Each structure stands twice: as C-alpha cells, then as structure tokens.
Amino acid sequence: MPTNWRLASRRKALRLRAATFQAVRRFFIDRDYLEVDTPQRIPAPAPESYIDAIPADGGFLQTSPELCMKRLLAAGYPRLFQICHCWREGERGRLHVPEFAMLEWYRAGTDYHGLMDECEALVQSVAQQVLHRQRLAYHGLDIDLASPWPRISVAEAFVRYAGMASDTALERGLFDEVMVQDIEPHLGVDKPGFLYDYPVERGALARRRADNASLAERFELYIGRLEMANGFSELRDPVEQAARFAQEEAYRRSAGKRPYPSPERFLAELGDMPPSGGIAFGLDRLVMLFAGAESIDDVVAFTPEEL
C-alpha cells in the first residue's frame, strides 16, 4: 500500500476531474472560443466586500481573472475562456479551499440571458461526455439536467421562500443571511436553477437593467443546493464602475480590511469593451456533483493541510 493512502484513494476522483476539465475545453473550442492564460499575480484586484485577496510580492494573487479577460474583450477578442487557479484568503470549509479551480468565459454580443442558455448547454454537454447521462444523484437528490432549467428572480425568491421583500432584507442588513438560510436550500433541488436580477447593491460588475435601474443583470446558478456560477451582463460605464469600486473599497476600509489600489488600467479600457456577458463557474464543485462527493477535499489532489 502507498505511504500516502489518502492521496492514492483519490485516483477515481482525479480521473473524473481530468475528464471533466477536458470536456469543458472541448465544449468551448467547438464553439470557437479562444483559450487564454492571463497572469495570476496582479497589481490590483476588483474590490469586493466579502472576498479577500492574498498579497504576493507587491501585488495580489487573483481572486478571479475577470479584469484581465475584460481587457482582452476591450482589445477585440470576442470569445474567451480560461481554466485557472484563483485564491481567496481565509476561505476553508466543506465547499471551500483557499486555492481553487475556476472556469471563466466572456462573449461579446450577448447578455445574461444568453449566458444562462450557454451555461445550461455546457453542463449538459460535459455531463453527457463524462457521465453518459443527463441525471445527477447528489446527497439524496435526483437532479434532472434536461432543459428547460427554471429561472426565478431574486425578488420572487425572497417573497416565496422568506416571506420578505428583498428591499426590506437589504434595508435591515439581512440580505445575505436570508439568502443562505431561507432561499439557497430551495434552489437546484430537482433541476438546476438560475436566480437572477439582483438588487444593484449586489450588482458587482453587472450592468443595470435598462427598464429598472434598481436591478442588476446578474444571475447565479444552483445545482443540488450548491452555488455553481455567477454571471453578468457586463457593466461598460467606467464612471459607474469606478464609483462602485470606491463604495466597495470604503466598506472594506471601514471593516478594517486590507486596502486595495484602484485597477486604473482596467477602468481606462472598460469603455472600449463591446456589449458582453461573462461568467465565473466553480469547477471543483462541478466535479463534486459528478462524483457525489461530500467535500471539496475529495476531488482535489492536495488539500492545504496536506502540503
């Protein structure tokens, strides 16, 4: 028996992981996407209230390749995807490791509805290639991947599952708590599902809806109650984006968090970006679903504690 029996025991999961990553690449290559490889140490991450970047030699390890990939969009590359490692400080648990595998893709000429369609097609394609079926068995759930996948707005979800308006939850500082405790347990149970149209206060880098400026064109995908992906119709207004960054940075500083420099080159080029959609998808969690794994530890080669 190998000395490191824990590592040896992951052989089946690591083969499944490799097959999943290969199927993801085939999906995007077949759709004429360009695979890119952007730097993982960057001078300035996008400031986000609840995500902390890890300092590295005067810069930061990326929490996402988003800013670099959008600069490529602005430079005229219409379809891009990347499978890369990202880092987030202090994230460790059943569903989190500080270093994890992320898939991101960006497409000019589409919006968040188009990305939801493409996300659905991606998971169906990869499941068929890897598992040879369109159903997942995960923690007692029988999840049907066949189209169409349900879509529910944030406002509707708050009323249906929490008996509260999303605006009220925001005003009382309860939005995130209600999401975790009352709404997420109902999402992606029988079929994968999309939660969309977030309040602009939770809009991140998403553009506002043209017909309702209080909402951002943002969605999240849930499968088996797990949050899998976060996508936007991309905000292209550098003035509004800078204001959102400043608001997030002010919150970070008020909470005693490490300050970030402003990503000035990204902001300078943002106005050149065409109307686009972009999405970040957690590949470790997709492998968890395919493997029926209890923990992310079961589907990575090494946990942080094993290094």
C-alpha positions as CSV (number, residue, x, y, z in Angstrom):
1,M,0.0,0.0,0.0
2,P,1.3,3.5,-0.8
3,T,2.6,5.5,2.2
4,N,0.2,8.3,1.3
5,W,-3.0,6.3,1.2
6,R,-5.2,9.4,1.3
7,L,-3.7,10.6,-2.0
8,A,-3.9,7.2,-3.5
9,S,-7.6,6.8,-2.6
10,R,-8.4,9.9,-4.8
11,R,-7.4,8.1,-8.0
12,K,-11.0,7.7,-9.3
13,A,-12.0,11.3,-8.4
14,L,-8.9,12.7,-10.1
15,R,-9.6,10.8,-13.2
16,L,-13.1,12.2,-13.1
17,R,-11.7,15.6,-12.6
18,A,-9.4,15.3,-15.6
19,A,-12.2,14.1,-17.8
20,T,-14.4,17.0,-16.7
21,F,-11.8,19.6,-17.5
22,Q,-11.1,18.0,-20.9
23,A,-14.9,18.0,-21.7
24,V,-15.2,21.7,-20.7
25,R,-12.3,22.6,-23.1
26,R,-13.9,20.7,-25.9
27,F,-17.2,22.5,-25.4
28,F,-15.6,25.9,-25.8
29,I,-13.2,25.0,-28.5
30,D,-16.1,23.6,-30.6
31,R,-17.9,27.0,-30.1
32,D,-14.9,28.9,-31.4
33,Y,-13.8,30.3,-28.1
34,L,-10.1,31.3,-27.6
35,E,-8.5,29.7,-24.6
36,V,-6.3,32.3,-22.8
37,D,-3.9,32.3,-19.9
38,T,-3.7,35.6,-18.0
39,P,-1.3,36.4,-15.1
40,Q,-2.3,35.1,-11.7
41,R,-0.4,37.7,-9.8
42,I,-1.9,41.1,-10.5
43,P,-1.4,44.6,-9.2
44,A,-5.0,45.3,-8.2
45,P,-8.0,43.0,-7.7
46,A,-11.5,44.2,-8.1
47,P,-12.6,45.3,-4.6
48,E,-15.4,43.1,-3.2
49,S,-16.7,43.4,0.4
50,Y,-16.7,39.7,1.2
51,I,-13.7,38.4,-0.8
52,D,-10.1,39.0,0.4
53,A,-7.2,38.7,-2.0
54,I,-3.8,37.2,-0.8
55,P,-0.8,39.6,-1.1
56,A,2.0,38.3,-3.2
57,D,5.4,40.1,-3.8
58,G,3.9,43.6,-4.0
59,G,0.7,42.5,-5.8
60,F,-2.1,40.1,-5.2
61,L,-2.9,36.5,-6.2
62,Q,-6.0,36.8,-8.4
63,T,-9.4,36.1,-6.9
64,S,-10.7,35.9,-10.5
65,P,-9.2,36.5,-14.0
66,E,-12.1,38.9,-14.7
67,L,-10.3,42.2,-15.1
68,C,-7.6,40.8,-17.4
69,M,-10.2,38.9,-19.5
70,K,-12.3,42.0,-19.9
71,R,-9.3,44.0,-21.1
72,L,-8.9,41.3,-23.8
73,L,-12.6,41.8,-24.7
74,A,-12.0,45.5,-25.0
75,A,-9.0,44.8,-27.3
76,G,-11.2,43.0,-29.7
77,Y,-11.2,39.3,-28.7
78,P,-14.9,38.3,-29.0
79,R,-15.0,34.9,-27.3
80,L,-12.7,33.9,-24.5
81,F,-12.4,31.2,-21.9
82,Q,-9.9,30.3,-19.2
83,I,-9.5,27.5,-16.7
84,C,-7.2,28.7,-13.9
85,H,-6.4,28.7,-10.3
86,C,-7.7,31.5,-8.1
87,W,-7.0,32.4,-4.4
88,R,-9.1,33.8,-1.6
89,E,-7.8,34.5,1.8
90,G,-9.4,32.7,4.8
91,E,-11.8,30.5,2.8
92,R,-11.7,27.0,4.1
93,G,-14.6,24.5,4.7
94,R,-16.5,21.7,3.1
95,L,-17.1,23.7,-0.1
96,H,-14.0,26.0,0.0
97,V,-10.3,25.8,-0.3
98,P,-8.1,28.9,-0.5
99,E,-6.8,27.9,-3.9
100,F,-9.4,26.5,-6.3
101,A,-10.1,25.9,-10.0
102,M,-12.2,28.5,-11.8
103,L,-13.7,28.5,-15.3
104,E,-14.5,31.9,-16.7
105,W,-15.8,32.8,-20.1
106,Y,-16.8,36.0,-21.8
107,R,-18.7,36.6,-25.0
108,A,-19.3,39.8,-27.0
109,G,-22.8,40.4,-28.3
110,T,-24.7,38.6,-25.6
111,D,-26.2,39.3,-22.2
112,Y,-27.0,37.4,-19.0
113,H,-29.9,35.6,-20.7
114,G,-27.6,34.3,-23.4
115,L,-25.1,33.2,-20.8
116,M,-27.8,31.3,-18.9
117,D,-28.6,29.4,-22.1
118,E,-24.9,28.7,-22.7
119,C,-24.3,27.6,-19.1
120,E,-27.2,25.1,-19.4
121,A,-25.7,23.7,-22.6
122,L,-22.2,23.5,-21.0
123,V,-23.3,21.4,-18.0
124,Q,-25.5,19.1,-20.2
125,S,-22.6,18.6,-22.7
126,V,-20.0,17.9,-20.0
127,A,-22.3,15.5,-18.1
128,Q,-23.0,13.6,-21.3
129,Q,-19.4,13.3,-22.2
130,V,-18.2,12.4,-18.7
131,L,-21.1,10.5,-17.1
132,H,-23.0,9.5,-20.3
133,R,-26.3,10.6,-18.7
134,Q,-28.5,13.6,-18.0
135,R,-29.2,13.0,-14.3
136,L,-27.2,13.5,-11.2
137,A,-27.5,11.7,-7.9
138,Y,-26.2,14.0,-5.2
139,H,-26.8,13.7,-1.4
140,G,-30.2,12.0,-1.8
141,L,-31.3,14.3,-4.7
142,D,-32.2,13.1,-8.2
143,I,-31.4,16.1,-10.4
144,D,-32.7,16.1,-13.9
145,L,-30.4,18.1,-16.3
146,A,-32.9,18.2,-19.2
147,S,-33.9,21.6,-20.5
148,P,-35.5,24.0,-19.6
149,W,-33.9,24.9,-16.3
150,P,-36.2,27.1,-14.0
151,R,-35.3,30.8,-13.6
152,I,-36.5,32.8,-10.6
153,S,-35.9,36.4,-9.8
154,V,-34.3,37.4,-6.5
155,A,-37.5,39.4,-5.7
156,E,-39.7,36.4,-6.3
157,A,-37.4,34.1,-4.3
158,F,-37.4,36.3,-1.3
159,V,-41.2,36.5,-1.2
160,R,-41.7,32.8,-2.0
161,Y,-39.2,31.3,0.4
162,A,-38.6,34.0,3.1
163,G,-41.9,35.9,3.1
164,M,-39.9,39.1,2.9
165,A,-39.2,41.7,0.2
166,S,-35.6,41.7,-1.0
167,D,-35.5,45.5,-0.5
168,T,-36.6,45.0,3.1
169,A,-33.9,42.5,3.7
170,L,-31.3,44.9,2.3
171,E,-32.5,47.8,4.5
172,R,-32.3,45.6,7.6
173,G,-28.9,44.2,6.7
174,L,-30.3,40.7,6.4
175,F,-29.9,40.1,2.6
176,D,-27.0,37.6,2.8
177,E,-28.3,35.8,5.9
178,V,-31.8,35.3,4.3
179,M,-30.2,34.1,1.1
180,V,-28.1,31.4,2.9
181,Q,-30.7,30.3,5.5
182,D,-34.1,30.6,3.6
183,I,-33.5,30.7,-0.1
184,E,-30.5,28.6,-1.2
185,P,-31.8,25.4,0.4
186,H,-34.7,25.5,-2.2
187,L,-32.5,26.1,-5.2
188,G,-31.4,23.4,-7.7
189,V,-33.1,20.6,-5.9
190,D,-34.9,18.7,-8.7
191,K,-33.4,20.6,-11.6
192,P,-30.6,23.1,-11.8
193,G,-31.9,26.6,-11.4
194,F,-31.0,30.2,-12.0
195,L,-31.5,33.1,-9.6
196,Y,-31.4,36.4,-11.4
197,D,-32.0,40.1,-11.3
198,Y,-30.1,41.0,-8.1
199,P,-30.6,44.4,-6.4
200,V,-28.0,46.8,-7.8
201,E,-26.4,47.0,-4.4
202,R,-25.4,43.4,-5.0
203,G,-24.6,44.0,-8.7
204,A,-20.8,43.8,-8.5
205,L,-19.6,44.4,-12.1
206,A,-23.0,43.8,-13.7
207,R,-24.9,46.5,-15.7
208,R,-28.2,47.9,-14.6
209,R,-31.4,46.8,-16.3
210,A,-32.4,49.4,-18.8
211,D,-36.0,49.3,-17.7
212,N,-35.3,49.1,-13.9
213,A,-32.2,50.9,-12.7
214,S,-32.6,49.3,-9.2
215,L,-31.8,45.9,-10.6
216,A,-28.5,44.5,-12.0
217,E,-28.4,42.0,-14.8
218,R,-26.7,39.3,-12.6
219,F,-27.5,35.7,-12.1
220,E,-26.3,32.7,-10.1
221,L,-26.6,29.0,-11.0
222,Y,-27.5,26.5,-8.3
223,I,-27.3,22.7,-8.7
224,G,-28.1,20.4,-5.7
225,R,-28.4,23.5,-3.5
226,L,-24.8,24.4,-4.3
227,E,-23.9,27.8,-5.8
228,M,-22.0,26.9,-9.0
229,A,-21.7,30.1,-11.1
230,N,-22.0,33.8,-11.1
231,G,-22.7,35.7,-14.3
232,F,-23.4,39.2,-15.6
233,S,-24.4,41.4,-18.5
234,E,-21.2,43.3,-18.2
235,L,-21.1,46.9,-16.9
236,R,-19.3,49.1,-19.5
237,D,-19.5,52.5,-17.9
238,P,-16.1,53.3,-16.4
239,V,-17.6,56.2,-14.3
240,E,-20.2,54.0,-12.7
241,Q,-17.7,51.1,-12.3
242,A,-15.2,53.4,-10.5
243,A,-18.0,54.6,-8.2
244,R,-18.9,51.0,-7.3
245,F,-15.3,50.1,-6.7
246,A,-14.9,53.2,-4.4
247,Q,-18.0,52.1,-2.5
248,E,-16.7,48.6,-2.0
249,E,-13.3,49.9,-1.0
250,A,-14.8,52.3,1.5
251,Y,-16.7,49.4,3.1
252,R,-13.5,47.3,3.2
253,R,-11.6,50.0,4.9
254,S,-14.4,50.6,7.4
255,A,-14.3,46.9,8.3
256,G,-10.6,47.1,8.9
257,K,-9.7,45.1,5.8
258,R,-6.5,45.4,3.7
259,P,-6.8,48.3,1.2
260,Y,-6.5,47.7,-2.5
261,P,-5.1,50.0,-5.1
262,S,-7.5,51.0,-7.9
263,P,-7.3,48.9,-11.1
264,E,-6.8,52.0,-13.2
265,R,-5.8,50.3,-16.5
266,F,-8.9,48.2,-16.4
267,L,-11.1,51.3,-15.8
268,A,-9.2,53.2,-18.6
269,E,-10.0,50.4,-21.2
270,L,-13.5,49.5,-20.0
271,G,-15.2,52.0,-22.3
272,D,-13.8,50.0,-25.3
273,M,-15.5,46.8,-24.3
274,P,-18.4,45.8,-26.5
275,P,-21.8,44.7,-25.0
276,S,-20.8,41.4,-23.4
277,G,-21.7,38.7,-20.9
278,G,-19.3,37.0,-18.6
279,I,-19.5,34.2,-16.0
280,A,-17.3,32.5,-13.3
281,F,-18.0,28.8,-12.8
282,G,-16.6,26.7,-9.9
283,L,-15.1,23.6,-11.5
284,D,-14.2,21.9,-8.2
285,R,-17.9,21.9,-7.3
286,L,-18.9,20.5,-10.6
287,V,-16.6,17.6,-10.0
288,M,-18.1,17.2,-6.5
289,L,-21.5,16.9,-8.1
290,F,-20.4,14.4,-10.7
291,A,-18.6,12.3,-8.0
292,G,-21.4,12.6,-5.4
293,A,-18.6,13.9,-3.0
294,E,-19.3,15.2,0.4
295,S,-16.4,17.6,0.5
296,I,-14.2,19.6,-1.9
297,D,-11.3,17.7,-0.2
298,D,-12.4,14.6,-2.0
299,V,-11.9,16.0,-5.5
300,V,-8.6,17.9,-5.3
301,A,-5.2,16.3,-5.4
302,F,-4.0,18.0,-2.2
303,T,-5.8,19.9,0.5
304,P,-3.9,22.9,2.1
305,E,-3.3,20.8,5.2
306,E,-1.5,18.1,3.2
307,L,1.1,20.3,1.6
